């Protein structure tokens, strides 16, 4: 289960970075005149938070926790 959470988290982080790069690339040079960058940036940030939480939850336990549980 932890491995699945970690893999899904990394996939989410890759997709989030692609959305954030697309949002930055669509930013107009004269300033924000339309909402297209936010169409990419807001879902990218939310997906990055979700992916980061999944990677954090899917990390392997430290050796200290394993010996204390036994």
PQR file of N, CA, C, O and H, with PARSE charges and radii, in Angstrom:
ATOM      1  N   UNK A   1       0.816  -1.189   0.000 -0.4000 1.5000
ATOM      2  CA  UNK A   1       0.000   0.000   0.000 -0.0000 2.0000
ATOM      3  C   UNK A   1       0.863   1.258   0.000  0.5500 1.7000
ATOM      4  O   UNK A   1       0.550   2.240  -0.674 -0.5500 1.4000
ATOM      5  N   UNK A   2       1.952   1.217   0.762 -0.4000 1.5000
ATOM      6  CA  UNK A   2       2.845   2.374   0.809 -0.0000 2.0000
ATOM      7  C   UNK A   2       3.504   2.600  -0.544  0.5500 1.7000
ATOM      8  O   UNK A   2       3.675   3.745  -0.965 -0.5500 1.4000
ATOM      9  H   UNK A   2       2.207   0.419   1.310  0.4000 1.0000
ATOM     10  N   UNK A   3       3.873   1.530  -1.225 -0.4000 1.5000
ATOM     11  CA  UNK A   3       4.506   1.672  -2.529 -0.0000 2.0000
ATOM     12  C   UNK A   3       3.532   2.280  -3.529  0.5500 1.7000
ATOM     13  O   UNK A   3       3.922   3.128  -4.332 -0.5500 1.4000
ATOM     14  H   UNK A   3       3.734   0.601  -0.883  0.4000 1.0000
ATOM     15  N   UNK A   4       2.277   1.860  -3.490 -0.4000 1.5000
ATOM     16  CA  UNK A   4       1.272   2.416  -4.404 -0.0000 2.0000
ATOM     17  C   UNK A   4       1.055   3.902  -4.126  0.5500 1.7000
ATOM     18  O   UNK A   4       0.918   4.690  -5.062 -0.5500 1.4000
ATOM     19  H   UNK A   4       1.960   1.172  -2.837  0.4000 1.0000
ATOM     20  N   UNK A   5       1.023   4.290  -2.865 -0.4000 1.5000
ATOM     21  CA  UNK A   5       0.865   5.698  -2.520 -0.0000 2.0000
ATOM     22  C   UNK A   5       2.066   6.507  -2.993  0.5500 1.7000
ATOM     23  O   UNK A   5       1.916   7.623  -3.492 -0.5500 1.4000
ATOM     24  H   UNK A   5       1.134   3.650  -2.104  0.4000 1.0000
ATOM     25  N   UNK A   6       3.246   5.943  -2.835 -0.4000 1.5000
ATOM     26  CA  UNK A   6       4.450   6.640  -3.255 -0.0000 2.0000
ATOM     27  C   UNK A   6       4.501   6.809  -4.772  0.5500 1.7000
ATOM     28  O   UNK A   6       4.834   7.886  -5.267 -0.5500 1.4000
ATOM     29  H   UNK A   6       3.368   5.036  -2.430  0.4000 1.0000
ATOM     30  N   UNK A   7       4.175   5.755  -5.504 -0.4000 1.5000
ATOM     31  CA  UNK A   7       4.186   5.831  -6.976 -0.0000 2.0000
ATOM     32  C   UNK A   7       3.129   6.813  -7.459  0.5500 1.7000
ATOM     33  O   UNK A   7       3.400   7.623  -8.346 -0.5500 1.4000
ATOM     34  H   UNK A   7       3.905   4.880  -5.102  0.4000 1.0000
ATOM     35  N   UNK A   8       1.934   6.753  -6.892 -0.4000 1.5000
ATOM     36  CA  UNK A   8       0.882   7.692  -7.276 -0.0000 2.0000
ATOM     37  C   UNK A   8       1.268   9.125  -6.918  0.5500 1.7000
ATOM     38  O   UNK A   8       0.933  10.060  -7.644 -0.5500 1.4000
ATOM     39  H   UNK A   8       1.714   6.095  -6.172  0.4000 1.0000
ATOM     40  N   UNK A   9       1.960   9.294  -5.817 -0.4000 1.5000
ATOM     41  CA  UNK A   9       2.436  10.615  -5.426 -0.0000 2.0000
ATOM     42  C   UNK A   9       3.455  11.176  -6.403  0.5500 1.7000
ATOM     43  O   UNK A   9       3.385  12.349  -6.769 -0.5500 1.4000
ATOM     44  H   UNK A   9       2.232   8.533  -5.227  0.4000 1.0000
ATOM     45  N   UNK A  10       4.401  10.346  -6.829 -0.4000 1.5000
ATOM     46  CA  UNK A  10       5.404  10.804  -7.793 -0.0000 2.0000
ATOM     47  C   UNK A  10       4.779  11.119  -9.146  0.5500 1.7000
ATOM     48  O   UNK A  10       5.176  12.082  -9.803 -0.5500 1.4000
ATOM     49  H   UNK A  10       4.458   9.393  -6.531  0.4000 1.0000
ATOM     50  N   UNK A  11       3.815  10.324  -9.564 -0.4000 1.5000
ATOM     51  CA  UNK A  11       3.113  10.616 -10.818 -0.0000 2.0000
ATOM     52  C   UNK A  11       2.368  11.948 -10.702  0.5500 1.7000
ATOM     53  O   UNK A  11       2.366  12.749 -11.637 -0.5500 1.4000
ATOM     54  H   UNK A  11       3.493   9.542  -9.031  0.4000 1.0000
ATOM     55  N   UNK A  12       1.742  12.176  -9.560 -0.4000 1.5000
ATOM     56  CA  UNK A  12       1.042  13.435  -9.334 -0.0000 2.0000
ATOM     57  C   UNK A  12       2.006  14.615  -9.343  0.5500 1.7000
ATOM     58  O   UNK A  12       1.676  15.678  -9.870 -0.5500 1.4000
ATOM     59  H   UNK A  12       1.744  11.526  -8.800  0.4000 1.0000
ATOM     60  N   UNK A  13       3.187  14.443  -8.770 -0.4000 1.5000
ATOM     61  CA  UNK A  13       4.163  15.522  -8.761 -0.0000 2.0000
ATOM     62  C   UNK A  13       4.679  15.839 -10.156  0.5500 1.7000
ATOM     63  O   UNK A  13       4.911  17.004 -10.481 -0.5500 1.4000
ATOM     64  H   UNK A  13       3.455  13.580  -8.342  0.4000 1.0000
ATOM     65  N   UNK A  14       4.861  14.816 -10.982 -0.4000 1.5000
ATOM     66  CA  UNK A  14       5.306  15.049 -12.363 -0.0000 2.0000
ATOM     67  C   UNK A  14       4.223  15.787 -13.145  0.5500 1.7000
ATOM     68  O   UNK A  14       4.517  16.737 -13.871 -0.5500 1.4000
ATOM     69  H   UNK A  14       4.673  13.871 -10.718  0.4000 1.0000
ATOM     70  N   UNK A  15       2.978  15.354 -12.997 -0.4000 1.5000
ATOM     71  CA  UNK A  15       1.882  16.042 -13.673 -0.0000 2.0000
ATOM     72  C   UNK A  15       1.721  17.474 -13.160  0.5500 1.7000
ATOM     73  O   UNK A  15       1.441  18.385 -13.939 -0.5500 1.4000
ATOM     74  H   UNK A  15       2.740  14.583 -12.407  0.4000 1.0000
ATOM     75  N   UNK A  16       1.897  17.673 -11.863 -0.4000 1.5000
ATOM     76  CA  UNK A  16       1.787  19.010 -11.291 -0.0000 2.0000
ATOM     77  C   UNK A  16       2.874  19.924 -11.841  0.5500 1.7000
ATOM     78  O   UNK A  16       2.611  21.086 -12.151 -0.5500 1.4000
ATOM     79  H   UNK A  16       2.125  16.933 -11.230  0.4000 1.0000
ATOM     80  N   UNK A  17       4.083  19.412 -11.964 -0.4000 1.5000
ATOM     81  CA  UNK A  17       5.151  20.253 -12.505 -0.0000 2.0000
ATOM     82  C   UNK A  17       4.892  20.595 -13.964  0.5500 1.7000
ATOM     83  O   UNK A  17       5.216  21.699 -14.404 -0.5500 1.4000
ATOM     84  H   UNK A  17       4.297  18.468 -11.713  0.4000 1.0000
ATOM     85  N   UNK A  18       4.311  19.663 -14.728 -0.4000 1.5000
ATOM     86  CA  UNK A  18       3.961  19.969 -16.124 -0.0000 2.0000
ATOM     87  C   UNK A  18       2.881  21.047 -16.187  0.5500 1.7000
ATOM     88  O   UNK A  18       2.949  21.937 -17.034 -0.5500 1.4000
ATOM     89  H   UNK A  18       4.049  18.767 -14.371  0.4000 1.0000
ATOM     90  N   UNK A  19       1.893  20.979 -15.309 -0.4000 1.5000
ATOM     91  CA  UNK A  19       0.853  22.010 -15.277 -0.0000 2.0000
ATOM     92  C   UNK A  19       1.411  23.369 -14.865  0.5500 1.7000
ATOM     93  O   UNK A  19       1.016  24.396 -15.417 -0.5500 1.4000
ATOM     94  H   UNK A  19       1.837  20.256 -14.621  0.4000 1.0000
ATOM     95  N   UNK A  20       2.310  23.377 -13.917 -0.4000 1.5000
ATOM     96  CA  UNK A  20       2.887  24.641 -13.467 -0.0000 2.0000
ATOM     97  C   UNK A  20       3.759  25.256 -14.559  0.5500 1.7000
ATOM     98  O   UNK A  20       3.743  26.470 -14.759 -0.5500 1.4000
ATOM     99  H   UNK A  20       2.630  22.543 -13.468  0.4000 1.0000
ATOM    100  N   UNK A  21       4.518  24.421 -15.263 -0.4000 1.5000
ATOM    101  CA  UNK A  21       5.326  24.933 -16.376 -0.0000 2.0000
ATOM    102  C   UNK A  21       4.421  25.462 -17.489  0.5500 1.7000
ATOM    103  O   UNK A  21       4.728  26.488 -18.097 -0.5500 1.4000
ATOM    104  H   UNK A  21       4.531  23.435 -15.101  0.4000 1.0000
ATOM    105  N   UNK A  22       3.319  24.780 -17.758 -0.4000 1.5000
ATOM    106  CA  UNK A  22       2.376  25.270 -18.771 -0.0000 2.0000
ATOM    107  C   UNK A  22       1.759  26.597 -18.337  0.5500 1.7000
ATOM    108  O   UNK A  22       1.536  27.475 -19.170 -0.5500 1.4000
ATOM    109  H   UNK A  22       3.070  23.947 -17.264  0.4000 1.0000
ATOM    110  N   UNK A  23       1.484  26.751 -17.055 -0.4000 1.5000
ATOM    111  CA  UNK A  23       0.957  28.018 -16.548 -0.0000 2.0000
ATOM    112  C   UNK A  23       1.959  29.141 -16.669  0.5500 1.7000
ATOM    113  O   UNK A  23       1.594  30.265 -17.013 -0.5500 1.4000
ATOM    114  H   UNK A  23       1.665  26.038 -16.378  0.4000 1.0000
ATOM    115  N   UNK A  24       3.217  28.853 -16.390 -0.4000 1.5000
ATOM    116  CA  UNK A  24       4.266  29.863 -16.526 -0.0000 2.0000
ATOM    117  C   UNK A  24       4.474  30.216 -17.993  0.5500 1.7000
ATOM    118  O   UNK A  24       4.666  31.385 -18.330 -0.5500 1.4000
ATOM    119  H   UNK A  24       3.514  27.940 -16.111  0.4000 1.0000
ATOM    120  N   UNK A  25       4.437  29.213 -18.869 -0.4000 1.5000
ATOM    121  CA  UNK A  25       4.642  29.458 -20.298 -0.0000 2.0000
ATOM    122  C   UNK A  25       3.488  30.257 -20.909  0.5500 1.7000
ATOM    123  O   UNK A  25       3.691  30.985 -21.881 -0.5500 1.4000
ATOM    124  H   UNK A  25       4.281  28.264 -18.595  0.4000 1.0000
ATOM    125  N   UNK A  26       2.288  30.129 -20.356 -0.4000 1.5000
ATOM    126  CA  UNK A  26       1.141  30.844 -20.915 -0.0000 2.0000
ATOM    127  C   UNK A  26       0.954  32.234 -20.316  0.5500 1.7000
ATOM    128  O   UNK A  26       0.026  32.948 -20.693 -0.5500 1.4000
ATOM    129  H   UNK A  26       2.123  29.538 -19.566  0.4000 1.0000
ATOM    130  N   UNK A  27       1.824  32.625 -19.387 -0.4000 1.5000
ATOM    131  CA  UNK A  27       1.726  33.939 -18.779 -0.0000 2.0000
ATOM    132  C   UNK A  27       2.058  34.996 -19.822  0.5500 1.7000
ATOM    133  O   UNK A  27       3.127  34.929 -20.428 -0.5500 1.4000
ATOM    134  H   UNK A  27       2.578  32.045 -19.080  0.4000 1.0000
ATOM    135  N   UNK A  28       1.186  35.967 -20.052 -0.4000 1.5000
ATOM    136  CA  UNK A  28       1.452  36.983 -21.075 -0.0000 2.0000
ATOM    137  C   UNK A  28       2.563  37.940 -20.639  0.5500 1.7000
ATOM    138  O   UNK A  28       2.706  38.220 -19.448 -0.5500 1.4000
ATOM    139  H   UNK A  28       0.317  36.022 -19.559  0.4000 1.0000
ATOM    140  N   UNK A  29       3.348  38.442 -21.593 -0.4000 1.5000
ATOM    141  CA  UNK A  29       4.463  39.315 -21.228 -0.0000 2.0000
ATOM    142  C   UNK A  29       4.015  40.668 -20.677  0.5500 1.7000
ATOM    143  O   UNK A  29       4.764  41.294 -19.927 -0.5500 1.4000
ATOM    144  H   UNK A  29       3.232  38.215 -22.559  0.4000 1.0000
ATOM    145  N   UNK A  30       2.820  41.133 -21.026 -0.4000 1.5000
ATOM    146  CA  UNK A  30       2.351  42.431 -20.554 -0.0000 2.0000
ATOM    147  C   UNK A  30       1.684  42.389 -19.201  0.5500 1.7000
ATOM    148  O   UNK A  30       1.209  43.421 -18.726 -0.5500 1.4000
ATOM    149  H   UNK A  30       2.212  40.624 -21.635  0.4000 1.0000
ATOM    150  N   UNK A  31       1.630  41.260 -18.574 -0.4000 1.5000
ATOM    151  CA  UNK A  31       0.952  41.127 -17.295 -0.0000 2.0000
ATOM    152  C   UNK A  31      -0.273  40.243 -17.449  0.5500 1.7000
ATOM    153  O   UNK A  31      -0.594  39.794 -18.550 -0.5500 1.4000
ATOM    154  H   UNK A  31       2.016  40.422 -18.959  0.4000 1.0000
ATOM    155  N   UNK A  32      -0.938  40.002 -16.367 -0.4000 1.5000
ATOM    156  CA  UNK A  32      -2.077  39.103 -16.381 -0.0000 2.0000
ATOM    157  C   UNK A  32      -3.299  39.815 -16.957  0.5500 1.7000
ATOM    158  O   UNK A  32      -3.880  40.695 -16.322 -0.5500 1.4000
ATOM    159  H   UNK A  32      -0.677  40.367 -15.473  0.4000 1.0000
ATOM    160  N   UNK A  33      -3.680  39.414 -18.179 -0.4000 1.5000
ATOM    161  CA  UNK A  33      -4.839  40.024 -18.825 -0.0000 2.0000
ATOM    162  C   UNK A  33      -5.983  39.026 -18.992  0.5500 1.7000
ATOM    163  O   UNK A  33      -7.104  39.417 -19.317 -0.5500 1.4000
ATOM    164  H   UNK A  33      -3.208  38.699 -18.695  0.4000 1.0000
ATOM    165  N   UNK A  34      -5.714  37.773 -18.779 -0.4000 1.5000
ATOM    166  CA  UNK A  34      -6.740  36.750 -18.907 -0.0000 2.0000
ATOM    167  C   UNK A  34      -6.421  35.624 -17.929  0.5500 1.7000
ATOM    168  O   UNK A  34      -5.347  35.600 -17.328 -0.5500 1.4000
ATOM    169  H   UNK A  34      -4.803  37.455 -18.515  0.4000 1.0000
ATOM    170  N   UNK A  35      -7.345  34.708 -17.775 -0.4000 1.5000
ATOM    171  CA  UNK A  35      -7.248  33.718 -16.702 -0.0000 2.0000
ATOM    172  C   UNK A  35      -6.576  32.410 -17.107  0.5500 1.7000
ATOM    173  O   UNK A  35      -6.542  31.479 -16.301 -0.5500 1.4000
ATOM    174  H   UNK A  35      -8.217  34.728 -18.263  0.4000 1.0000
ATOM    175  N   UNK A  36      -6.041  32.301 -18.322 -0.4000 1.5000
ATOM    176  CA  UNK A  36      -5.455  31.035 -18.761 -0.0000 2.0000
ATOM    177  C   UNK A  36      -4.333  30.531 -17.852  0.5500 1.7000
ATOM    178  O   UNK A  36      -4.300  29.333 -17.572 -0.5500 1.4000
ATOM    179  H   UNK A  36      -6.069  33.057 -18.977  0.4000 1.0000
ATOM    180  N   UNK A  37      -3.413  31.374 -17.374 -0.4000 1.5000
ATOM    181  CA  UNK A  37      -2.387  30.826 -16.483 -0.0000 2.0000
ATOM    182  C   UNK A  37      -2.959  30.188 -15.221  0.5500 1.7000
ATOM    183  O   UNK A  37      -2.431  29.189 -14.734 -0.5500 1.4000
ATOM    184  H   UNK A  37      -3.440  32.348 -17.602  0.4000 1.0000
ATOM    185  N   UNK A  38      -4.035  30.763 -14.694 -0.4000 1.5000
ATOM    186  CA  UNK A  38      -4.623  30.197 -13.484 -0.0000 2.0000
ATOM    187  C   UNK A  38      -5.318  28.868 -13.739  0.5500 1.7000
ATOM    188  O   UNK A  38      -5.473  28.062 -12.821 -0.5500 1.4000
ATOM    189  H   UNK A  38      -4.463  31.575 -15.091  0.4000 1.0000
ATOM    190  N   UNK A  39      -5.740  28.633 -14.981 -0.4000 1.5000
ATOM    191  CA  UNK A  39      -6.338  27.344 -15.338 -0.0000 2.0000
ATOM    192  C   UNK A  39      -5.306  26.237 -15.166  0.5500 1.7000
ATOM    193  O   UNK A  39      -5.659  25.101 -14.849 -0.5500 1.4000
ATOM    194  H   UNK A  39      -5.614  29.288 -15.726  0.4000 1.0000
ATOM    195  N   UNK A  40      -4.029  26.563 -15.375 -0.4000 1.5000
ATOM    196  CA  UNK A  40      -2.958  25.575 -15.203 -0.0000 2.0000
ATOM    197  C   UNK A  40      -2.336  25.636 -13.808  0.5500 1.7000
ATOM    198  O   UNK A  40      -1.999  24.600 -13.234 -0.5500 1.4000
ATOM    199  H   UNK A  40      -3.742  27.486 -15.633  0.4000 1.0000
ATOM    200  N   UNK A  41      -2.185  26.834 -13.268 -0.4000 1.5000
ATOM    201  CA  UNK A  41      -1.458  26.976 -12.005 -0.0000 2.0000
ATOM    202  C   UNK A  41      -2.223  26.444 -10.800  0.5500 1.7000
ATOM    203  O   UNK A  41      -1.648  25.746  -9.965 -0.5500 1.4000
ATOM    204  H   UNK A  41      -2.459  27.675 -13.735  0.4000 1.0000
ATOM    205  N   UNK A  42      -3.493  26.759 -10.699 -0.4000 1.5000
ATOM    206  CA  UNK A  42      -4.253  26.332  -9.520 -0.0000 2.0000
ATOM    207  C   UNK A  42      -4.357  24.801  -9.434  0.5500 1.7000
ATOM    208  O   UNK A  42      -4.076  24.246  -8.372 -0.5500 1.4000
ATOM    209  H   UNK A  42      -3.960  27.326 -11.378  0.4000 1.0000
ATOM    210  N   UNK A  43      -4.752  24.093 -10.515 -0.4000 1.5000
ATOM    211  CA  UNK A  43      -4.739  22.629 -10.415 -0.0000 2.0000
ATOM    212  C   UNK A  43      -3.338  22.064 -10.213  0.5500 1.7000
ATOM    213  O   UNK A  43      -3.176  21.033  -9.561 -0.5500 1.4000
ATOM    214  H   UNK A  43      -4.980  24.545 -11.377  0.4000 1.0000
ATOM    215  N   UNK A  44      -2.321  22.732 -10.770 -0.4000 1.5000
ATOM    216  CA  UNK A  44      -0.947  22.263 -10.585 -0.0000 2.0000
ATOM    217  C   UNK A  44      -0.510  22.343  -9.136  0.5500 1.7000
ATOM    218  O   UNK A  44       0.124  21.420  -8.624 -0.5500 1.4000
ATOM    219  H   UNK A  44      -2.453  23.570 -11.299  0.4000 1.0000
ATOM    220  N   UNK A  45      -0.841  23.432  -8.476 -0.4000 1.5000
ATOM    221  CA  UNK A  45      -0.475  23.580  -7.066 -0.0000 2.0000
ATOM    222  C   UNK A  45      -1.244  22.581  -6.198  0.5500 1.7000
ATOM    223  O   UNK A  45      -0.670  21.967  -5.299 -0.5500 1.4000
ATOM    224  H   UNK A  45      -1.356  24.181  -8.892  0.4000 1.0000
ATOM    225  N   UNK A  46      -2.531  22.422  -6.465 -0.4000 1.5000
ATOM    226  CA  UNK A  46      -3.317  21.454  -5.688 -0.0000 2.0000
ATOM    227  C   UNK A  46      -2.819  20.029  -5.905  0.5500 1.7000
ATOM    228  O   UNK A  46      -2.747  19.241  -4.961 -0.5500 1.4000
ATOM    229  H   UNK A  46      -2.997  22.921  -7.196  0.4000 1.0000
ATOM    230  N   UNK A  47      -2.475  19.700  -7.147 -0.4000 1.5000
ATOM    231  CA  UNK A  47      -1.949  18.365  -7.441 -0.0000 2.0000
ATOM    232  C   UNK A  47      -0.581  18.163  -6.802  0.5500 1.7000
ATOM    233  O   UNK A  47      -0.255  17.055  -6.377 -0.5500 1.4000
ATOM    234  H   UNK A  47      -2.533  20.340  -7.913  0.4000 1.0000
ATOM    235  N   UNK A  48       0.220  19.219  -6.731 -0.4000 1.5000
ATOM    236  CA  UNK A  48       1.523  19.122  -6.075 -0.0000 2.0000
ATOM    237  C   UNK A  48       1.368  18.875  -4.571  0.5500 1.7000
ATOM    238  O   UNK A  48       2.111  18.084  -3.990 -0.5500 1.4000
ATOM    239  H   UNK A  48      -0.045  20.119  -7.077  0.4000 1.0000
ATOM    240  N   UNK A  49       0.417  19.543  -3.953 -0.4000 1.5000
ATOM    241  CA  UNK A  49       0.176  19.318  -2.520 -0.0000 2.0000
ATOM    242  C   UNK A  49      -0.293  17.882  -2.284  0.5500 1.7000
ATOM    243  O   UNK A  49       0.191  17.207  -1.376 -0.5500 1.4000
ATOM    244  H   UNK A  49      -0.186  20.186  -4.424  0.4000 1.0000
ATOM    245  N   UNK A  50      -1.239  17.420  -3.108 -0.4000 1.5000
ATOM    246  CA  UNK A  50      -1.748  16.056  -2.983 -0.0000 2.0000
ATOM    247  C   UNK A  50      -0.631  15.039  -3.222  0.5500 1.7000
ATOM    248  O   UNK A  50      -0.505  14.070  -2.474 -0.5500 1.4000
ATOM    249  H   UNK A  50      -1.632  17.968  -3.846  0.4000 1.0000
ATOM    250  N   UNK A  51       0.178  15.256  -4.262 -0.4000 1.5000
ATOM    251  CA  UNK A  51       1.279  14.341  -4.554 -0.0000 2.0000
ATOM    252  C   UNK A  51       2.325  14.331  -3.460  0.5500 1.7000
ATOM    253  O   UNK A  51       2.863  13.280  -3.114 -0.5500 1.4000
ATOM    254  H   UNK A  51       0.076  16.044  -4.869  0.4000 1.0000
ATOM    255  N   UNK A  52       2.614  15.507  -2.915 -0.4000 1.5000
ATOM    256  CA  UNK A  52       3.575  15.569  -1.821 -0.0000 2.0000
ATOM    257  C   UNK A  52       3.100  14.829  -0.583  0.5500 1.7000
ATOM    258  O   UNK A  52       3.883  14.164   0.094 -0.5500 1.4000
ATOM    259  H   UNK A  52       2.177  16.361  -3.196  0.4000 1.0000
ATOM    260  N   UNK A  53       1.817  14.949  -0.294 -0.4000 1.5000
ATOM    261  CA  UNK A  53       1.262  14.199   0.844 -0.0000 2.0000
ATOM    262  C   UNK A  53       1.319  12.692   0.608  0.5500 1.7000
ATOM    263  O   UNK A  53       1.604  11.926   1.528 -0.5500 1.4000
ATOM    264  H   UNK A  53       1.180  15.489  -0.844  0.4000 1.0000
ATOM    265  N   UNK A  54       1.045  12.266  -0.636 -0.4000 1.5000
ATOM    266  CA  UNK A  54       1.115  10.838  -0.934 -0.0000 2.0000
ATOM    267  C   UNK A  54       2.543  10.307  -0.857  0.5500 1.7000
ATOM    268  O   UNK A  54       2.771   9.207  -0.354 -0.5500 1.4000
ATOM    269  H   UNK A  54       0.813  12.888  -1.384  0.4000 1.0000
ATOM    270  N   UNK A  55       3.495  11.078  -1.348 -0.4000 1.5000
ATOM    271  CA  UNK A  55       4.899  10.652  -1.246 -0.0000 2.0000
ATOM    272  C   UNK A  55       5.317  10.597   0.212  0.5500 1.7000
ATOM    273  O   UNK A  55       6.018   9.674   0.627 -0.5500 1.4000
ATOM    274  H   UNK A  55       3.310  11.972  -1.757  0.4000 1.0000
ATOM    275  N   UNK A  56       4.885  11.590   0.996 -0.4000 1.5000
ATOM    276  CA  UNK A  56       5.215  11.593   2.415 -0.0000 2.0000
ATOM    277  C   UNK A  56       4.586  10.401   3.133  0.5500 1.7000
ATOM    278  O   UNK A  56       5.227   9.773   3.976 -0.5500 1.4000
ATOM    279  H   UNK A  56       4.315  12.339   0.659  0.4000 1.0000
ATOM    280  N   UNK A  57       3.332  10.089   2.800 -0.4000 1.5000
ATOM    281  CA  UNK A  57       2.648   8.961   3.442 -0.0000 2.0000
ATOM    282  C   UNK A  57       3.211   7.627   2.968  0.5500 1.7000
ATOM    283  O   UNK A  57       3.158   6.641   3.703 -0.5500 1.4000
ATOM    284  H   UNK A  57       2.812  10.599   2.115  0.4000 1.0000
ATOM    285  N   UNK A  58       3.744   7.584   1.761 -0.4000 1.5000
ATOM    286  CA  UNK A  58       4.246   6.326   1.226 -0.0000 2.0000
ATOM    287  C   UNK A  58       5.704   6.061   1.486  0.5500 1.7000
ATOM    288  O   UNK A  58       6.241   5.057   1.019 -0.5500 1.4000
ATOM    289  H   UNK A  58       3.787   8.385   1.164  0.4000 1.0000
ATOM    290  N   UNK A  59       6.364   6.941   2.223 -0.4000 1.5000
ATOM    291  CA  UNK A  59       7.795   6.733   2.476 -0.0000 2.0000
ATOM    292  C   UNK A  59       7.981   5.519   3.381  0.5500 1.7000
ATOM    293  O   UNK A  59       7.115   5.214   4.201 -0.5500 1.4000
ATOM    294  H   UNK A  59       5.928   7.757   2.603  0.4000 1.0000
ATOM    295  N   UNK A  60       9.100   4.834   3.235 -0.4000 1.5000
ATOM    296  CA  UNK A  60       9.335   3.670   4.107 -0.0000 2.0000
ATOM    297  C   UNK A  60       9.578   4.109   5.545  0.5500 1.7000
ATOM    298  O   UNK A  60      10.074   5.206   5.802 -0.5500 1.4000
ATOM    299  H   UNK A  60       9.803   5.082   2.569  0.4000 1.0000
ATOM    300  N   UNK A  61       9.231   3.261   6.444 -0.4000 1.5000
ATOM    301  CA  UNK A  61       9.428   3.565   7.857 -0.0000 2.0000
ATOM    302  C   UNK A  61      10.906   3.531   8.195  0.5500 1.7000
ATOM    303  O   UNK A  61      11.678   2.807   7.565 -0.5500 1.4000
ATOM    304  H   UNK A  61       8.828   2.370   6.235  0.4000 1.0000
ATOM    305  N   UNK A  62      11.293   4.300   9.172 -0.4000 1.5000
ATOM    306  CA  UNK A  62      12.689   4.295   9.596 -0.0000 2.0000
ATOM    307  C   UNK A  62      12.946   3.039  10.426  0.5500 1.7000
ATOM    308  O   UNK A  62      12.009   2.413  10.921 -0.5500 1.4000
ATOM    309  H   UNK A  62      10.667   4.887   9.684  0.4000 1.0000
ATOM    310  N   UNK A  63      14.207   2.678  10.574 -0.4000 1.5000
ATOM    311  CA  UNK A  63      14.538   1.459  11.307 -0.0000 2.0000
ATOM    312  C   UNK A  63      14.199   1.592  12.788  0.5500 1.7000
ATOM    313  O   UNK A  63      13.914   0.589  13.442 -0.5500 1.4000
ATOM    314  H   UNK A  63      14.968   3.186  10.173  0.4000 1.0000
ATOM    315  N   UNK A  64      14.223   2.810  13.332 -0.4000 1.5000
ATOM    316  CA  UNK A  64      13.890   3.010  14.736 -0.0000 2.0000
ATOM    317  C   UNK A  64      12.444   2.697  15.032  0.5500 1.7000
ATOM    318  O   UNK A  64      12.129   2.169  16.099 -0.5500 1.4000
ATOM    319  H   UNK A  64      14.454   3.625  12.801  0.4000 1.0000
ATOM    320  N   UNK A  65      11.560   3.012  14.109 -0.4000 1.5000
ATOM    321  CA  UNK A  65      10.135   2.715  14.313 -0.0000 2.0000
ATOM    322  C   UNK A  65       9.884   1.212  14.255  0.5500 1.7000
ATOM    323  O   UNK A  65       9.036   0.695  14.982 -0.5500 1.4000
ATOM    324  H   UNK A  65      11.815   3.440  13.242  0.4000 1.0000
ATOM    325  N   UNK A  66      10.608   0.518  13.405 -0.4000 1.5000
ATOM    326  CA  UNK A  66      10.393  -0.933  13.283 -0.0000 2.0000
ATOM    327  C   UNK A  66      10.847  -1.650  14.552  0.5500 1.7000
ATOM    328  O   UNK A  66      10.179  -2.582  14.997 -0.5500 1.4000
ATOM    329  H   UNK A  66      11.297   0.938  12.815  0.4000 1.0000
ATOM    330  N   UNK A  67      11.952  -1.243  15.136 -0.4000 1.5000
ATOM    331  CA  UNK A  67      12.412  -1.942  16.329 -0.0000 2.0000
ATOM    332  C   UNK A  67      11.547  -1.606  17.539  0.5500 1.7000
ATOM    333  O   UNK A  67      11.376  -2.448  18.420 -0.5500 1.4000
ATOM    334  H   UNK A  67      12.495  -0.485  14.774  0.4000 1.0000
ATOM    335  N   UNK A  68      11.002  -0.400  17.600 -0.4000 1.5000
ATOM    336  CA  UNK A  68      10.137  -0.047  18.723 -0.0000 2.0000
ATOM    337  C   UNK A  68       8.803  -0.756  18.633  0.5500 1.7000
ATOM    338  O   UNK A  68       8.194  -1.041  19.664 -0.5500 1.4000
ATOM    339  H   UNK A  68      11.141   0.284  16.884  0.4000 1.0000
ATOM    340  N   UNK A  69       8.323  -1.054  17.420 -0.4000 1.5000
ATOM    341  CA  UNK A  69       7.035  -1.717  17.272 -0.0000 2.0000
ATOM    342  C   UNK A  69       7.122  -3.185  17.651  0.5500 1.7000
ATOM    343  O   UNK A  69       6.120  -3.787  18.037 -0.5500 1.4000
ATOM    344  H   UNK A  69       8.817  -0.823  16.582  0.4000 1.0000
ATOM    345  N   UNK A  70       8.303  -3.763  17.546 -0.4000 1.5000
ATOM    346  CA  UNK A  70       8.455  -5.203  17.862 -0.0000 2.0000
ATOM    347  C   UNK A  70       8.721  -5.411  19.286  0.5500 1.7000
ATOM    348  O   UNK A  70       8.874  -6.551  19.725 -0.5500 1.4000
ATOM    349  H   UNK A  70       9.117  -3.274  17.232  0.4000 1.0000
TER
END
